[in-house]
Amino acid sequence: MQRGFALLVIGIAFAGCASTSENLQRETARNIGDVHPDKVTVSNVNRGVTSVSWEAETPKGPFSCSADDMVRRVHCVKK
């Protein structure tokens, strides 16, 4: 039982690391194209167990974005 709990905690810790602000900036820039990650401001990050959502302000305007917990399948929609 303790081993299973430890693995769960480690898994959650790694999932949280995937959706750092820097990763969200980079993936937002890649998704919308032709924007440098340094020009993306991320806010209202909502991290769930299997997904993450956030808002991004970019030179192309504001976007609403979401992805899986490892920030692999990013989808951004212009507001």
NORNOR-V290333 format. One record per helix or strand. SS is the DSSP state (hx for helix, st for strand). FROM is the first residue (numbers start at 1). TO is the last residue. If there is no record, write none. Layout:
ss:SS from:FROM to:TO
ss:SS from:FROM to:TO
This chain:
ss:hx from:2 to:18
ss:hx from:21 to:32
ss:hx from:37 to:39
ss:st from:41 to:47
ss:st from:51 to:58
ss:st from:61 to:68
ss:st from:75 to:78
